[in-house]
Amino acid sequence: MRALQSIDRSHVAILVLDAVDGITDQDLHVGGYIQDRFRAAVIGINKWDAFEKDSKQIKRFMADVRDRFQFLSYAPV
């Protein structure tokens, strides 16, 4: 609830995803709320240092982010 109130008061929202846990339904819900409120957005990836970093995994993770957050296609990651 606090996140939604913060989005209402903001001009730019930073949606922080957990690299280890991946994209959750809650992340998608908050992302949808950002879009519904017509806010600028940046998608941040937390715990990137703990993420297994072979090139295929990174490409797969980034493709998953872009695919599941198509409605925030304007947001840099």
C-alpha positions as CSV (number, residue, x, y, z in Angstrom):
1,M,0.0,0.0,0.0
2,R,2.9,2.4,0.8
3,A,4.4,1.7,-2.6
4,L,1.2,2.7,-4.3
5,Q,0.9,5.9,-2.3
6,S,4.5,6.7,-3.2
7,I,3.8,6.2,-6.9
8,D,0.8,8.6,-6.6
9,R,3.1,11.3,-5.2
10,S,5.9,10.8,-7.6
11,H,6.9,12.0,-11.1
12,V,9.4,9.1,-11.7
13,A,9.1,5.6,-10.2
14,I,12.0,3.2,-9.8
15,L,10.8,-0.4,-9.9
16,V,13.4,-2.5,-8.2
17,L,13.5,-6.2,-9.1
18,D,15.5,-8.8,-7.2
19,A,17.9,-10.6,-9.6
20,V,18.0,-13.7,-7.5
21,D,14.3,-14.1,-6.9
22,G,13.4,-13.0,-10.4
23,I,10.2,-11.2,-11.4
24,T,7.3,-11.8,-9.0
25,D,3.6,-11.2,-9.5
26,Q,3.9,-8.3,-7.1
27,D,6.5,-6.7,-9.3
28,L,4.1,-6.9,-12.3
29,H,1.3,-5.5,-10.2
30,V,3.4,-2.5,-9.1
31,G,4.6,-2.0,-12.7
32,G,1.0,-2.0,-13.9
33,Y,0.1,0.6,-11.3
34,I,3.0,2.8,-12.5
35,Q,1.7,2.6,-16.1
36,D,-1.9,3.3,-14.9
37,R,-0.8,6.4,-13.2
38,F,1.2,7.5,-16.3
39,R,4.5,7.8,-14.4
40,A,8.0,7.8,-15.9
41,A,9.8,4.7,-14.8
42,V,13.2,3.1,-14.4
43,I,13.6,-0.6,-13.8
44,G,16.4,-1.3,-11.4
45,I,17.9,-4.7,-10.7
46,N,18.9,-5.4,-7.1
47,K,21.4,-8.1,-6.0
48,W,23.0,-8.2,-9.5
49,D,26.3,-9.1,-7.9
50,A,24.7,-12.3,-6.6
51,F,23.2,-13.2,-10.0
52,E,25.0,-16.0,-11.9
53,K,26.7,-14.1,-14.7
54,D,27.2,-16.2,-17.7
55,S,26.3,-14.4,-20.9
56,K,23.3,-16.7,-21.7
57,Q,21.8,-16.2,-18.2
58,I,22.1,-12.4,-18.5
59,K,20.5,-12.4,-21.9
60,R,17.7,-14.7,-20.8
61,F,17.1,-12.6,-17.6
62,M,17.0,-9.3,-19.6
63,A,14.8,-10.8,-22.2
64,D,12.4,-12.0,-19.5
65,V,12.3,-8.5,-18.0
66,R,11.6,-6.9,-21.3
67,D,9.0,-9.5,-22.2
68,R,7.1,-9.4,-18.9
69,F,7.2,-5.6,-18.7
70,Q,6.2,-4.9,-22.3
71,F,3.8,-2.3,-20.9
72,L,6.8,-0.4,-19.6
73,S,8.8,-0.6,-22.8
74,Y,9.9,3.1,-22.4
75,A,11.6,2.3,-19.1
76,P,15.4,1.8,-19.1
77,V,16.7,-1.2,-17.2
